[in-house]
Amino acid sequence: METERVRGNPAGITNTHVAQNIRTARQAIGMDLRTMSDGLKAAGRKLSTSGISKLEAGDRRVDVDDLTVIAYLLRTTPAALLTPPDEQTTLTGVPEEYEPEEIDRWMRGELVLTDEGLFNYWQQEWVICTDRIHHLETTLAGMTAPSKDDPAKPSAHPKTIAAYQERLETARARARVIQERGVQLDPEGRVFNAADYAENYADTHRPGKTTARKTLS
């Protein structure tokens, strides 16, 4: 006797993430189920209010055509709906070894989840971060220098100095995160090799200038 044929694969964890993200995005803009159903119908994707409820509960799969329409209706992006919520990193078919930031950037198309893709991403982030730290340190040095009008006071207002000090601490904390991940990816420290970076990105970056992220294909 033949076993019953199962049509397609069962919904996985990515579908669960999408369902949760859709509900969160819909509630965030105050859209009710009827309005969403009407919007889907207007776009040629019929889905009743009960169907949307099942979708948001994870009991109904989300196909790619519905995904793009829903993302547009909810004023978000397909990538945002696909990205695991709450710093989670589990996706169907993707190993659980990646950082939330890496999954997020992968979803945005800013890196590929390969050894080379991760190396290039974190090396670029390191240069961006060290450039920012250098800029903030230099700026703060000028702010805290004695005022020409009153040498007993700093050149900048204390609140301005405090704001820049906070930015500097944030940048240094970011550097520590990059260092930790960089050593995990390459214990030899090539992620932090400025000469290696300059050779790879000489046409897109100059020290002291903002480095634009390059989308990897």
C-alpha positions as CSV (number, residue, x, y, z in Angstrom):
1,M,0.0,0.0,0.0
2,E,1.4,3.4,-1.0
3,T,2.0,5.9,1.7
4,E,0.1,9.2,1.4
5,R,2.1,11.7,-0.6
6,V,3.0,14.9,1.2
7,R,2.9,18.0,-0.9
8,G,6.0,20.2,-0.4
9,N,8.1,20.6,2.7
10,P,6.7,21.5,6.1
11,A,7.0,25.2,7.2
12,G,10.3,25.8,9.0
13,I,11.7,28.3,11.5
14,T,12.0,31.0,8.9
15,N,8.2,30.9,8.3
16,T,7.8,31.2,12.1
17,H,9.9,34.4,12.1
18,V,8.1,35.9,9.1
19,A,4.7,35.2,10.8
20,Q,5.8,36.9,14.0
21,N,7.4,39.8,12.1
22,I,4.2,40.4,10.1
23,R,2.1,40.6,13.2
24,T,4.5,42.9,14.9
25,A,4.8,45.2,11.8
26,R,1.0,45.3,11.4
27,Q,0.3,46.2,15.0
28,A,3.1,48.8,15.0
29,I,1.3,50.9,12.4
30,G,-2.2,50.2,13.9
31,M,-3.5,48.3,10.8
32,D,-6.5,45.9,11.5
33,L,-7.0,42.6,9.8
34,R,-9.8,43.9,7.6
35,T,-7.7,46.8,6.2
36,M,-4.8,44.4,5.5
37,S,-7.1,41.9,3.8
38,D,-8.5,44.7,1.6
39,G,-5.0,45.9,0.7
40,L,-4.0,42.3,-0.3
41,K,-7.1,42.0,-2.4
42,A,-6.4,45.3,-4.2
43,A,-3.0,43.9,-5.0
44,G,-4.5,40.8,-6.5
45,R,-3.6,38.5,-3.5
46,K,-6.9,37.4,-1.9
47,L,-6.5,36.6,1.8
48,S,-9.4,36.7,4.3
49,T,-9.0,38.1,7.8
50,S,-9.1,34.5,9.2
51,G,-6.4,33.6,6.6
52,I,-4.2,36.5,7.9
53,S,-4.7,35.3,11.5
54,K,-3.6,31.8,10.5
55,L,-0.6,33.3,8.7
56,E,0.4,35.4,11.7
57,A,0.0,32.3,14.0
58,G,2.3,30.3,11.7
59,D,-0.4,28.0,10.7
60,R,-0.3,29.1,7.1
61,R,2.7,29.4,4.9
62,V,3.8,32.8,3.5
63,D,4.7,32.6,-0.2
64,V,7.1,35.0,-1.8
65,D,4.4,37.0,-3.7
66,D,2.4,37.5,-0.5
67,L,5.7,38.5,1.2
68,T,6.4,41.4,-1.1
69,V,2.8,42.7,-1.0
70,I,2.6,42.4,2.8
71,A,5.9,44.2,3.2
72,Y,4.7,47.1,1.1
73,L,1.3,47.3,2.9
74,L,3.0,47.3,6.3
75,R,5.5,50.0,5.3
76,T,8.5,47.7,5.8
77,T,10.8,45.6,3.6
78,P,10.8,41.9,2.6
79,A,14.3,41.6,4.3
80,A,12.9,43.0,7.6
81,L,10.1,40.4,7.6
82,L,12.6,37.6,6.9
83,T,15.1,38.6,9.5
84,P,14.9,36.7,12.8
85,P,13.5,38.9,15.6
86,D,15.0,39.6,19.0
87,E,18.6,38.9,18.2
88,Q,17.8,35.4,17.1
89,T,20.0,33.8,14.4
90,T,18.1,30.6,13.5
91,L,16.9,30.3,9.9
92,T,15.9,27.3,7.9
93,G,19.1,25.7,6.4
94,V,21.5,28.2,7.9
95,P,24.0,27.0,10.6
96,E,23.5,28.6,14.0
97,E,27.2,29.8,14.2
98,Y,26.6,33.4,13.0
99,E,26.2,36.6,15.0
100,P,22.8,38.4,14.8
101,E,24.6,41.3,13.1
102,E,25.9,39.0,10.4
103,I,22.4,37.5,9.7
104,D,21.0,41.0,9.6
105,R,23.6,42.2,7.1
106,W,23.2,39.1,5.0
107,M,19.5,39.7,4.8
108,R,20.2,43.2,3.6
109,G,22.6,42.0,1.0
110,E,25.6,43.6,2.7
111,L,27.6,40.4,3.1
112,V,27.6,36.7,2.1
113,L,27.9,34.0,4.7
114,T,31.2,32.6,3.6
115,D,34.7,32.8,5.2
116,E,35.7,35.5,2.7
117,G,32.5,37.4,3.0
118,L,32.7,37.5,6.8
119,F,36.4,38.4,6.8
120,N,35.8,41.3,4.4
121,Y,32.8,42.6,6.3
122,W,34.6,42.7,9.7
123,Q,37.8,44.1,8.3
124,Q,35.8,46.9,6.7
125,E,33.9,47.5,10.0
126,W,37.3,47.6,11.8
127,V,38.6,50.4,9.6
128,I,35.3,52.3,9.8
129,C,35.4,52.0,13.6
130,T,39.1,52.9,14.1
131,D,38.6,55.9,11.8
132,R,35.7,57.1,13.9
133,I,37.7,56.7,17.2
134,H,40.6,58.7,15.8
135,H,38.2,61.4,14.6
136,L,36.5,61.6,18.0
137,E,39.7,61.6,19.9
138,T,41.1,64.4,17.8
139,T,37.9,66.4,18.1
140,L,37.8,66.0,21.9
141,A,41.4,67.0,22.2
142,G,40.5,70.3,20.5
143,M,37.4,70.7,22.6
144,T,39.2,70.2,25.9
145,A,42.0,72.5,25.1
146,P,42.1,75.8,27.0
147,S,39.9,78.5,25.6
148,K,41.6,81.4,24.0
149,D,39.3,83.8,25.8
150,D,39.5,82.1,29.1
151,P,42.5,79.6,29.5
152,A,40.9,78.3,32.7
153,K,38.0,76.9,30.7
154,P,37.9,74.3,27.9
155,S,37.2,75.5,24.3
156,A,33.8,73.8,24.1
157,H,30.8,73.7,26.4
158,P,30.9,70.9,29.0
159,K,27.7,69.3,27.6
160,T,29.2,69.2,24.1
161,I,32.3,67.6,25.5
162,A,30.2,65.0,27.4
163,A,28.2,64.1,24.3
164,Y,31.4,63.5,22.3
165,Q,32.9,61.5,25.2
166,E,29.8,59.3,25.1
167,R,30.2,58.8,21.4
168,L,33.8,57.9,21.9
169,E,32.9,55.2,24.5
170,T,30.3,53.8,22.1
171,A,32.9,53.6,19.4
172,R,35.4,51.9,21.7
173,A,32.8,49.4,22.7
174,R,32.1,48.7,19.1
175,A,35.8,48.1,18.5
176,R,35.9,45.5,21.3
177,V,33.0,43.7,19.6
178,I,34.8,43.7,16.3
179,Q,38.1,42.5,17.9
180,E,36.4,39.6,19.6
181,R,34.7,38.5,16.3
182,G,37.8,39.2,14.3
183,V,39.9,36.8,16.4
184,Q,37.3,34.1,16.1
185,L,37.3,34.4,12.4
186,D,41.1,34.6,12.1
187,P,43.3,34.0,15.1
188,E,46.3,35.4,13.2
189,G,44.7,38.9,13.3
190,R,44.5,39.6,9.6
191,V,41.1,41.3,10.1
192,F,43.0,44.1,11.7
193,N,45.8,44.3,9.1
194,A,45.5,47.8,7.7
195,A,47.9,47.2,4.9
196,D,45.9,44.2,3.8
197,Y,42.7,46.3,3.9
198,A,44.3,49.2,2.0
199,E,45.4,46.7,-0.8
200,N,41.8,45.4,-1.1
201,Y,40.0,48.7,-0.8
202,A,42.4,51.3,-2.0
203,D,39.9,52.6,-4.5
204,T,37.0,53.0,-2.0
205,H,38.7,54.2,1.1
206,R,41.2,56.8,2.3
207,P,42.2,57.1,6.0
208,G,40.2,59.8,7.8
209,K,37.3,59.5,5.4
210,T,34.1,57.6,5.9
211,T,34.2,54.2,4.4
212,A,31.1,53.2,2.5
213,R,30.0,49.6,2.8
214,K,30.2,47.6,-0.4
215,T,27.4,45.2,-1.2
216,L,28.8,41.7,-1.9
217,S,27.3,39.5,-4.5
